[in-house]
């Protein structure tokens, strides 16, 4: 039988990137005690008030079809959220989606043709490559270096641009590294986007998870960039509501007009009861993100203190998000070897850097989303495994 080309383009970009996570889960289900540090699932529950709003909305009968753009109350709430960044924003600049992932897929599909290029900082979130390759485009990797705090450097971006480049993807705070772009850097990257007529797609799902004395900055704040900037985000991280799948895209009116039929073809509107919950989240005063920031900041400090004892592990700077990247090159292993060996010998599941791009071969990603005592135990095991490799003097 014959299949469309997309099945080949995405054949190695699904669950294979999460093989270690899946292996760890399988061992847990078989009764083993595995410390899971693989995914960004908040360890703080969704606020009960948001659950109540969602439940009461269903009881009121808000369980029927929506429209393609999104429920009016939610659209108004999204507009109010972004007005401080973009005073002219209206509901014509907004589309609702079931999560950031769907928004990214639709947005990239609307912007690139087969063979065109999408510039992405490497390492990058695991699904980015899939949403780029789905329409036949290619990832044009911009190296994010640990010595630069994983911040995209304008010179590196300029060197990566080709005649086929059409889109620049930014992600701040960054998954998987936790890097935070400042306004000055965004301005410089934006100048390059303007020079080469690039769209800017800014993934801002971790916007409220910043735990350093630095401010969040967005290209939407910069007037010269607004007509080429598209924001994608959701309530998943800020409100610890990952399973509700509620997100949005904010961009120029013309872009949203062209994107709407794509959105309607995919899903034709999100669920009204979840839209009501999302509106309540955006308009409310919830401390979920604040509590996560306190926890994750303390856990970064815990990891940094633990790594002070290790002669062959070092971490990159972390300013926000839910993860920390650790360089394991001095163990003699690459990230893939280290992660699989750690799971086998110490019962700790972490993600290898290769799940996030070619530039992360010697890195591993550790989630900050487990209680402190469990994370402390995990770090003891990680240090023990690294020390055993150093004592062995050769890769596993």
Long-range contacts (C-beta under 8 A, 24 or more apart in sequence): 5-136, 6-134, 9-133, 9-134, 9-136, 10-130, 10-133, 10-134, 13-127, 13-129, 13-130, 13-133, 14-130, 17-126, 17-355, 18-126, 18-351, 18-355, 20-339, 20-340, 20-343, 20-349, 20-350, 20-351, 20-352, 21-349, 21-351, 23-343, 23-349, 24-343, 24-349, 27-343, 27-347, 32-347, 33-347, 34-343, 34-347, 34-348, 34-349, 35-347, 35-348, 35-349, 35-370, 35-374, 35-377, 35-378, 35-381, 36-349, 36-367, 36-370, 37-348, 37-349, 37-350, 37-366, 37-367, 37-369, 37-370, 37-375, 37-378, 38-349, 38-350, 38-351, 38-367, 39-367, 39-369, 40-175, 40-237, 40-242, 40-321, 40-322, 40-323, 40-367, 40-369, 41-242, 41-367, 41-369, 42-237, 42-240, 42-242, 42-288, 42-292, 42-322, 42-369, 43-295, 43-369, 43-370, 43-371, 44-240, 44-288, 44-291, 44-292, 44-295, 45-240, 46-239, 46-240, 46-241, 46-244, 46-288, 47-239, 47-240, 47-286, 47-288, 49-280, 49-284, 49-286, 50-239, 50-241, 50-277, 50-280, 50-281, 50-284, 50-286, 51-277, 53-276, 53-277, 53-280, 54-244, 54-273, 54-274, 54-276, 54-277, 57-272, 57-273, 57-276, 57-277, 58-273, 62-272, 62-273, 62-276, 63-271, 63-272, 63-273, 64-272, 65-268, 65-269, 66-268, 66-269, 66-270, 66-271, 66-272, 66-275, 67-268, 67-269, 68-95, 68-260, 68-261, 68-263, 68-264, 68-268, 68-269, 69-94, 69-95, 69-96, 69-260, 69-263, 69-269, 70-94, 70-95, 70-96, 70-248, 70-269, 70-270, 70-275, 71-96, 71-269, 71-270, 71-272, 71-275, 71-276, 71-279, 73-275, 73-276, 73-279, 74-275, 74-276, 74-278, 74-279, 74-282, 76-279, 77-278, 77-279, 77-282, 77-283, 78-248, 78-250, 78-282, 80-282, 80-283, 81-282, 82-220, 82-231, 82-250, 85-218, 85-220, 85-221, 86-220, 86-221, 86-226, 86-250, 89-250, 90-253, 92-253, 92-256, 92-257, 93-250, 93-251, 93-252, 93-253, 93-256, 94-248, 94-249, 94-250, 94-256, 95-248, 95-249, 95-256, 95-259, 95-260, 95-263, 96-246, 96-247, 96-248, 96-269, 96-270, 96-275, 96-278, 97-232, 97-234, 97-247, 97-248, 97-249, 97-263, 97-267, 97-270, 98-245, 98-246, 98-247, 98-267, 98-270, 98-271, 99-234, 99-236, 99-245, 99-246, 99-247, 100-203, 100-205, 100-232, 100-233, 100-234, 100-236, 100-247, 101-127, 101-131, 101-247, 102-245, 102-247, 102-266, 102-267, 103-232, 103-233, 103-234, 103-247, 103-248, 103-249, 104-128, 104-131, 104-201, 104-203, 104-232, 105-131, 105-134, 105-266, 106-249, 106-259, 106-262, 106-263, 106-266, 107-201, 107-230, 107-232, 107-249, 107-251, 107-259, 108-132, 108-134, 108-135, 108-137, 108-167, 108-201, 109-134, 109-135, 109-262, 110-255, 110-258, 110-259, 110-262, 111-166, 111-167, 111-199, 111-201, 112-137, 112-166, 112-167, 113-137, 115-164, 116-164, 116-165, 116-166, 117-162, 117-164, 117-165, 117-166, 117-167, 118-165, 118-166, 118-167, 118-168, 118-169, 119-157, 119-160, 119-161, 119-165, 119-167, 119-168, 119-169, 119-198, 120-169, 120-357, 121-150, 121-152, 121-169, 121-170, 121-171, 121-174, 122-356, 122-357, 122-358, 122-359, 122-360, 123-150, 123-176, 123-177, 123-325, 123-353, 123-356, 123-357, 123-359, 123-360, 123-363, 124-169, 124-171, 124-176, 124-356, 124-357, 125-171, 125-175, 125-176, 125-203, 125-356, 126-355, 126-356, 128-169, 129-357, 137-166, 138-164, 140-164, 140-165, 141-357, 141-358, 141-359, 143-359, 144-174, 144-177, 144-179, 144-359, 145-359, 146-314, 146-316, 146-325, 146-327, 146-363, 149-179, 149-316, 149-317, 149-319, 150-174, 150-177, 150-178, 150-179, 150-316, 150-317, 150-325, 151-179, 151-181, 151-185, 152-181, 152-185, 152-189, 154-185, 154-188, 154-189, 154-191, 154-192, 157-189, 157-192, 158-192, 161-192, 161-196, 161-198, 165-196, 165-198, 166-198, 166-199, 167-198, 167-199, 167-200, 167-201, 168-192, 168-193, 168-198, 168-199, 168-200, 168-201, 169-201, 169-202, 169-203, 170-200, 170-201, 170-202, 170-203, 170-219, 171-202, 171-203, 171-204, 172-202, 172-204, 172-206, 172-216, 172-217, 172-218, 173-206, 173-207, 173-209, 173-210, 173-216, 173-319, 173-320, 173-321, 174-206, 174-321, 175-205, 175-206, 175-321, 175-322, 175-323, 176-321, 176-323, 176-325, 176-351, 176-353, 176-356, 176-360, 176-365, 177-316, 177-318, 177-321, 177-323, 177-325, 178-300, 178-316, 178-317, 178-318, 178-319, 178-320, 178-321, 178-323, 178-324, 178-325, 179-316, 179-317, 179-318, 179-319, 180-210, 180-212, 180-214, 180-216, 180-319, 180-320, 181-217, 182-214, 182-215, 182-217, 183-215, 183-217, 183-221, 183-222, 186-217, 186-218, 186-219, 186-222, 186-225, 187-222, 190-219, 190-222, 190-224, 190-225, 193-225, 193-228, 194-224, 194-225, 194-228, 197-228, 198-228, 199-228, 199-229, 199-230, 200-225, 200-228, 200-229, 200-230, 201-229, 201-230, 201-232, 202-229, 202-230, 202-231, 202-232, 203-232, 203-233, 204-231, 204-232, 204-233, 205-232, 205-233, 205-234, 205-236, 205-237, 205-238, 205-247, 206-237, 206-320, 206-321, 206-322, 207-233, 207-238, 208-237, 208-238, 208-289, 208-293, 209-237, 209-238, 209-289, 209-292, 209-293, 209-296, 209-320, 209-321, 209-322, 210-293, 210-319, 210-320, 211-293, 211-294, 211-296, 211-297, 211-300, 211-319, 211-320, 212-297, 212-319, 212-320, 214-319, 220-250, 226-252, 227-252, 228-252, 230-255, 235-278, 235-281, 235-282, 237-289, 237-292, 237-322, 238-281, 238-288, 238-289, 239-281, 239-286, 239-288, 239-289, 240-288, 240-292, 241-277, 241-281, 244-274, 244-277, 244-278, 245-274, 246-270, 246-274, 246-275, 246-277, 246-278, 292-322, 293-320, 295-368, 295-372, 296-321, 296-322, 296-368, 296-369, 298-372, 299-368, 299-372, 299-375, 300-324, 300-368, 302-372, 302-375, 302-376, 302-379, 303-366, 303-375, 303-379, 306-376, 306-379, 306-380, 306-382, 306-383, 307-379, 307-383, 309-383, 310-383, 310-386, 310-387, 311-390, 312-386, 312-387, 312-389, 312-390, 313-382, 313-383, 313-386, 316-363, 322-367, 322-368, 322-369, 323-365, 323-366, 323-367, 323-368, 324-365, 324-366, 324-368, 325-353, 325-360, 325-363, 325-364, 325-365, 325-366, 326-363, 326-364, 326-365, 326-366, 326-382, 327-362, 327-363, 328-362, 328-363, 328-364, 328-386, 329-362, 330-390, 331-386, 331-389, 331-390, 332-389, 332-390, 332-393, 332-394, 332-395, 333-389, 333-395, 333-396, 334-361, 334-362, 335-360, 335-361, 335-362, 335-363, 335-364, 336-361, 337-395, 337-396, 338-364, 338-385, 338-386, 338-389, 339-364, 341-385, 341-389, 341-396, 342-381, 342-382, 342-385, 345-385, 345-388, 346-381, 346-382, 346-384, 346-385, 347-381, 348-378, 348-381, 348-382, 348-385, 350-382
